[in-house]
Amino acid sequence: MEDKLKTLLFESAACRAQLIRLDKTWQKILSHNEYPAAVTRLLGELVAASALLSASLKFEGSLVLQIHGDGPVKLLVAECNSQLGLRATVKLVENSVVEDNISYQELLNAHGKGRFVLVLDPSNRLPGQQPYQGIVSLAGNSVADSLEDYMRSSEQLETRLQLYSNNQTVSGVLLQQMPLDGGHGVKNHDVDGWGRLNMLTQTLKSEEALSADLDTIANRLFWEEKPIVLSERESHFHCTCSRKKVEKMLFSLGKTEIDDALNEQENIHVHCDFCNSSYIFTKPQCEKLFARDEELDPIDPDLDHAMEDPLKDLSRDGKPPTLH
């Protein structure tokens, strides 16, 4: 078992490859919830993609891939920070039935109203500064197809993304051209390098990707190319929820709404979909929250990354609200 991201540089071809394999981290993510097989595969691909794309971050912070679905999947989220801390979750439409052979489009874009967003959230944002959000077209037949299309249009660089997932392991390869600075700056530039590396990457099949370790995969694919190993980094599960952040969230809703909720129920329960942590606030604790002399800071954006309001219903249907 390994949880590692490996970065390779093909200097003369002006290309870079990221390879990811997640075992323990993926198992930790799955341990918090149970999903249909097709949804598990889809979430695993999104988790692998978030880790691969985050490897190119030029800042401390997080990258979030977030899909608001228009099918059985209501919400799909994978987040990776600059230390390769990962978390992910899914919300399904209630009572939905998901067949194993359901397509990507049927899961997420059945009526053409699905939305795929890439969020870049630096940890040192200034007050009032919003995270960057890029709109990803739900094109093609997979997460890889959609993100390849986005990278080509936004970065204007050729990109090959291959993602693999089952209920034990996720794996993936991101191959990308690097800017040539007007054709200068790369000594002995191999003009055929991208095409050759692209073809080699496409020879990686699911069975091999989900069973072999990264060194084996890298050697099998690129042994003749002699890439430079730029880095090898370990990944881990990491959830950012905390009682302090929930307090800020409750405070941001206002005393009137909290009092209304407490008139209908004894306590307020907040549940984190990412790690299954539960936060319980009694009426005296809520009163103390609003009795503080100092005003709490506004809700921390990394709680929801522009997702649905996680406390919108305040458990009035008898179920705990969710914290994203």
TALIN-V812858 format. One line per field, one symbol per residue. phi: phi as a letter, one per 40 degrees, with the letter a starting at -180 (. if undefined). psi: psi as a letter, one per 20 degrees, with the letter a starting at -180 (. if undefined). burial: b if it has 16 or more other C-alpha atoms within 10 Angstrom, else e. Layout:
phi = ???
psi = ???
burial = ???
//
This chain:
phi = .ababbbbbbcccfbbbbbbabbcccccccccabbcdccdcccccccccccccccccbacibbbbbbccbacccabbbbbccbgcbaaabbccdgcbbcccccdcccbacbgbcbbbbbbbccbccdgccccbbcbcccgbadcdccccccccccfbcbbbbbbaacbabaabbbacbdcfggbgbcfdcccccccccccccccbddcccbccccccccccbcccfccccabbcbacabccaccccdccccccgcccccdcccbacbbbbbcccbgcbbbbcccccccdccccccccddccccbfgcdccbdcfgccgbccbbc
psi = qqnqpppqpnghilqqpppqppfggghgghiirpqqghhggggghhggghgghhijpjrpbqppppporlbhogpppppprijkpqqqrqpqppjqpoqhjqrghhghlhjjjqppppppnqikqqpipqqppppppmqbjrgggghggghghgikppppppqqqajhqqqrpoppqqpjljirioplpnhjgggghghghiiorggghihqrhgggggggkhiimqpohqpqqrrpppjqrhghhghgghhhqhghgggghhiqgrppppohgjjqppporghhhghgiiqgqpqqrpphihilkaqoikhilkijiqprqo.
burial = eebbbbbbbbbbbbbbbbbbbbbbbbebbbeeeebeebbbbbbbbbbbbbbbbbbeeeeebbbbbbbbbbbbbbbbbbbbbbbbbbbbbbebeeeeebeeeeebbbbbbbeeebbbbbbbbbeeeeeeeebebeebbbbeebbbbbbbbbbeeeeeebbbbbbbbbeebbbbbbbbbbeeeeeeeeeeeeeebbeebbeebeebeeeebbbebbeebbeebeeebebeeeeeebbbbbbebeeebbbbbbbeeebeebeebbeebebbbbbbbbbeebbebebeebeebbeeeeeeeebeebbebeeeebbeebbeeeebbbbb
//
